[in-house]
Amino acid sequence: MVLNLDFDTVLLWILVGLVAGFFASHLALGHGLGLLGDVIAGVVGALVGGFLAGVFHWSITIVGHPILSAMLIAFIGAVIVLMVLRVFNASGIRRRAYGSRAGAPDRWRHGAAPGLQAPVAVDRPGMPSRN
């Protein structure tokens, strides 16, 4: 088997990986992985999806649209890869909630960082209270 690895082919792999990784990460994880993460997830998913399709003799063909067929195989593979990573939590580290100060010194958790003054709530007439 001869693999033609020119610029157009690599660019097509990146495009298919980006689309498949974007949809797979939103479906499997509920959020995206960023541009590079989505491309990596999609390309790895395409490899896994293509391997599984070959092993089980599956063929997904959308007549006249071979790129959509490749994206569908890549999407299925990327969902499988991301679900396996989610189950095993590949990094072993929990993601910190956005904006939380977990791990920060105790004096920072309920106030401002050192050297900064904490914001003061001011009630304005006619505006509902923040409490």
C-alpha positions in Angstrom: 0.0 0.0 0.0 1.4 3.3 -1.0 0.6 6.4 1.0 0.8 9.7 -0.7 1.8 12.2 2.0 1.8 15.6 0.3 0.6 18.9 1.8 -3.0 18.5 0.6 -3.3 15.1 2.3 -2.0 16.4 5.6 -4.2 19.5 5.4 -7.2 17.2 4.8 -6.3 15.0 7.8 -6.1 18.1 10.0 -9.5 19.4 8.7 -11.2 16.0 9.2 -9.5 15.7 12.6 -10.6 19.2 13.7 -14.3 18.7 12.7 -14.5 15.1 14.1 -12.6 16.1 17.3 -14.7 19.2 17.9 -18.0 17.3 17.7 -16.7 14.2 19.6 -15.2 16.3 22.5 -18.5 18.2 22.9 -20.5 14.9 22.8 -18.2 12.8 25.0 -16.9 15.4 27.5 -19.4 18.3 27.3 -16.8 20.8 26.3 -14.2 21.4 23.7 -10.5 20.7 24.0 -9.2 23.7 22.2 -8.0 23.8 18.6 -5.0 21.6 19.0 -6.7 19.2 21.4 -9.7 18.8 19.0 -7.3 18.1 16.1 -5.3 15.5 18.0 -8.5 13.9 19.3 -9.9 13.8 15.8 -6.8 12.4 14.1 -6.3 9.7 16.8 -10.0 9.0 16.5 -9.6 8.6 12.8 -6.8 6.1 13.3 -8.8 4.2 15.9 -12.1 4.4 13.9 -10.3 3.3 10.7 -8.7 0.4 12.5 -11.9 -0.8 14.1 -13.8 -0.4 10.8 -11.2 -2.6 9.1 -11.2 -5.2 11.9 -15.0 -5.5 12.0 -15.4 -5.1 8.2 -17.6 -2.0 8.6 -18.0 0.4 5.8 -19.7 3.8 6.0 -20.1 5.3 2.6 -21.9 8.6 1.9 -22.2 8.5 -1.9 -20.5 11.4 -3.5 -19.0 12.7 -0.3 -15.9 10.7 0.7 -14.8 13.4 3.2 -18.0 13.2 5.1 -17.6 9.4 5.3 -14.1 9.9 6.7 -15.4 12.5 9.2 -18.0 10.0 10.4 -15.5 7.3 10.9 -13.1 9.7 12.7 -16.0 11.0 14.8 -16.9 7.5 16.0 -13.3 6.7 16.7 -12.7 10.0 18.6 -15.8 9.4 20.7 -14.5 6.0 21.6 -11.0 7.4 22.5 -12.4 10.2 24.6 -14.9 8.0 26.4 -12.0 5.6 27.3 -9.9 8.5 28.4 -12.8 9.8 30.5 -13.3 6.4 32.2 -9.6 6.0 33.0 -8.9 9.7 33.6 -5.7 9.5 31.7 -4.0 12.4 33.5 -5.0 11.3 37.0 -5.5 14.9 37.9 -8.9 16.5 38.4 -9.5 19.6 36.4 -9.8 22.7 38.6 -13.1 24.5 38.3 -12.9 27.7 36.3 -12.3 30.6 38.5 -12.0 28.6 41.7 -9.2 29.3 44.1 -8.7 25.7 45.2 -5.0 25.3 46.1 -4.6 29.0 46.9 -3.6 30.0 50.4 -6.5 30.3 52.8 -6.2 34.1 53.1 -6.9 34.3 49.3 -10.0 32.2 49.2 -12.5 34.7 50.6 -10.7 37.9 49.7 -8.5 39.5 47.2 -4.9 38.5 46.4 -2.2 40.1 48.6 -1.7 43.7 47.9 -5.1 44.2 46.3 -8.2 45.6 48.0 -11.3 43.4 48.0 -14.2 44.7 46.0 -16.8 46.5 48.0 -20.5 46.0 47.2 -22.4 49.3 46.9 -26.2 49.4 46.8 -27.4 51.8 44.2 -30.9 53.4 44.4 -33.4 51.6 42.3 -31.2 48.5 41.8 -31.8 45.2 43.5 -29.4 44.2 46.2 -26.6 41.7 45.5 -27.3 39.8 48.7 
